[in-house]
Amino acid sequence: MRKLSLICLFLMLGVVFSSNSQSAAPADFFAGKWEVTIFGTPNGDSKMIVDLVRTDGKLTGQMSNPAEPTAEKVPVTVDESADLLDLAFNAQGYDVTINLKKVDDDNLKGSLLGMFDATAKRVK
């Protein structure tokens, strides 16, 4: 009887330790800096840095051009769901949207205006 209770005790401890050792997903997946690349635009491939922050429960951000560090940062409106991120901003008088879907922990993939392929990689 004593051996059986010891075996049960070790099994329960094993289950507890293994469930606690699993890593949890990031609490705020989309927050942080992302390097977004747009492929095949008339001016060639375009890269930008999008910095997203959560303020009062809402995700907001700004976009900058890494080739022009002194250029003004463009505000970005964000709409998000579990695995989808929609970014909206104004560029040269036009409303532009980028739709991105989670690929893995550090990558997103989607399109700009539904016409140009886009990828995003988390900046670490």
C-alpha positions in Angstrom: 0.0 0.0 0.0 2.9 2.3 0.9 4.5 1.7 -2.5 1.3 2.5 -4.4 0.8 5.8 -2.6 4.5 6.7 -3.3 4.0 5.9 -7.0 0.8 8.0 -7.1 2.6 10.9 -5.4 5.5 10.9 -7.9 3.1 10.7 -10.8 1.1 13.7 -9.5 4.3 15.7 -8.9 5.5 14.8 -12.5 2.2 16.1 -13.9 2.4 19.3 -11.9 6.0 20.1 -12.9 5.5 19.3 -16.6 2.4 21.5 -16.8 4.2 24.4 -15.1 7.3 24.1 -17.3 5.4 24.7 -20.6 6.1 28.2 -21.9 3.1 30.4 -22.4 2.4 32.6 -25.5 3.4 36.2 -25.3 0.7 38.2 -23.5 0.6 40.9 -26.2 1.7 39.3 -29.5 1.4 42.2 -31.8 3.0 44.9 -29.6 6.6 45.8 -30.4 8.6 46.7 -33.4 8.0 45.1 -36.8 10.0 45.4 -40.0 7.4 45.4 -42.8 8.4 44.7 -46.4 6.2 45.4 -49.3 7.2 43.5 -52.5 6.7 44.6 -56.1 5.6 48.2 -55.8 6.3 50.5 -58.8 9.2 51.9 -56.9 10.6 48.5 -56.0 10.5 46.7 -52.7 9.7 48.9 -49.8 10.7 48.5 -46.1 9.3 50.3 -43.1 9.4 49.9 -39.3 6.1 49.8 -37.5 6.2 50.4 -33.8 3.0 49.1 -32.0 2.2 49.9 -28.4 -0.9 49.0 -26.3 -2.3 52.0 -24.5 -5.5 51.8 -22.4 -6.2 48.4 -23.9 -6.0 49.6 -27.5 -3.2 48.9 -29.9 -1.8 52.0 -31.7 1.4 52.8 -33.4 3.6 54.7 -35.8 5.5 54.0 -38.9 8.9 55.1 -40.0 11.2 54.7 -43.0 14.5 53.1 -41.9 16.3 54.7 -44.9 15.2 58.2 -43.7 15.6 58.3 -39.9 14.9 62.0 -39.7 11.7 61.8 -41.6 8.4 62.4 -39.8 6.7 59.3 -38.3 3.3 58.4 -39.7 0.5 57.5 -37.2 -1.0 54.1 -37.8 -4.6 52.9 -36.9 -4.7 49.3 -35.8 -7.5 46.7 -35.9 -6.6 43.3 -34.5 -8.1 39.9 -33.8 -6.4 36.7 -32.5 -4.2 36.1 -35.6 -5.0 39.1 -37.8 -3.6 42.6 -37.9 -4.9 45.4 -40.0 -2.8 48.6 -40.3 -4.3 51.8 -41.8 -2.4 55.0 -42.5 -2.3 57.9 -44.9 0.5 58.2 -47.4 0.7 61.1 -49.9 -3.0 61.9 -49.5 -4.2 58.2 -50.0 -5.7 55.9 -47.3 -3.5 52.8 -47.3 -4.2 49.5 -45.5 -1.9 46.5 -44.8 -3.6 43.2 -43.8 -1.3 40.7 -42.0 -1.8 37.3 -40.6 0.3 35.5 -38.0 2.7 32.9 -39.5 4.7 32.0 -36.4 5.9 33.8 -33.3 8.1 36.3 -35.2 6.6 36.5 -38.7 3.4 37.9 -40.4 2.3 37.6 -44.0 -0.3 39.5 -46.0 -0.9 42.2 -48.5 -0.9 46.0 -49.0 -4.3 47.1 -50.5 -4.8 43.5 -51.6 -2.4 44.1 -54.5 1.1 43.8 -53.2 2.5 41.0 -51.1 3.7 42.0 -47.6 5.7 40.4 -44.8 6.5 41.5 -41.3 9.3 40.3 -39.1 9.6 41.1 -35.4 12.5 43.4 -34.6 14.4 42.0 -31.6 
